């Protein structure tokens, strides 16, 4: 019986992580992201990523396509294209859902949830992201909208 429990735990340990595959990437700036072919309609970084974006961190769940993006702006001013419009604060995923994401994404969710700042919706092809600028932390947060 004890051997069965151990084998069951090992089998679950091997199976469950495969169901929640989260991948992350970091880029020094937008130029590096472009050079690594990470920006575009079918990519994990959106084309509206500002030219002065630096310290870019991105994470996504391959199974659900949920993604989080955090970056700083050299200029400190968030400039988005015309196809981005003002929006109400979006509904944030629950803490339980966020456990599989790295700490920077969990922090972004927490800060955005408490933010009274302006939120934007930016659509690119079939994907929509919400975006907000946390002026206190000097960070921009973005996540996919479903």
Secondary structure as GFF3:
##gff-version 3
##sequence-region A 1 146
A	DSSP	alpha_helix	2	19	.	.	.	ID=ss1
A	DSSP	beta_strand	22	29	.	.	.	ID=ss2
A	DSSP	alpha_helix	30	35	.	.	.	ID=ss3
A	DSSP	beta_strand	53	61	.	.	.	ID=ss4
A	DSSP	beta_strand	67	73	.	.	.	ID=ss5
A	DSSP	beta_strand	84	87	.	.	.	ID=ss6
A	DSSP	alpha_helix	95	98	.	.	.	ID=ss7
A	DSSP	alpha_helix	103	114	.	.	.	ID=ss8
A	DSSP	beta_strand	119	124	.	.	.	ID=ss9
A	DSSP	beta_strand	127	134	.	.	.	ID=ss10
A	DSSP	beta_strand	139	145	.	.	.	ID=ss11
###
